[in-house]
């Protein structure tokens, strides 16, 4: 199973971006490309070629759902697993998000100390499905 090394994280809130950066790059040693908006992610993510993409759902201008749709238009990102990180986590909403083909949903607020483990679990589950095909 390939190891998770590169993540694009798209979040408009600088404080949350910083917390995730510390949790994933400093604690878990992952390489991160931090984007503050959907348009920024669309311009940078195809070049970064992440193993996994984490998207905030509610962002000004272009939300996470639209960003997901636009990123999926790039052939090299069409199958990249995506996690939504959001405060909008009612079961109706998470069911809708999963219907978009994302790997999972992590709710805000999250525990920065357990976030790396949560993401690694989702990565392993996603990779197991791919390897089984």
CORWOCOR-V378166 format. One line per field, one symbol per residue. ss: DSSP state (H for helix, E for strand, L for the rest). phi: phi as a letter, one per 40 degrees, with the letter a starting at -180 (. if undefined). burial: # if it has 9 or more other ideal C-beta (glycine too) atoms within 8 Angstrom, else .. Layout:
ss->???
phi->???
burial->???
This chain:
ss->LLLLLEEEEELLLHHHHHHHHHHHHHHLLLEEEEELLHHHHHHHHHHHLLLEEEEELLLLLLLHHHHHHHHLLLHHHLLLEEEEEELLLLHHHHHHHHHLLLLEEEELLLLHHHHHHHHHHHHHHHHHHHHHL
phi->.cccbbbcbbaccdccdcccdcccccccgccbbcbcaddccccbcdccfccabbbcccbcgbcccccddcccccdcbdbccbbcbaccbcdcccccdcccgccabbcccbcdcbddcdccccdcccccccccc
burial->...#.######....##.#######.##.#.##.####.###.###.#.########.#..###.###.###.#..#..#######......##..##...######..#.#..##.###.#######.....
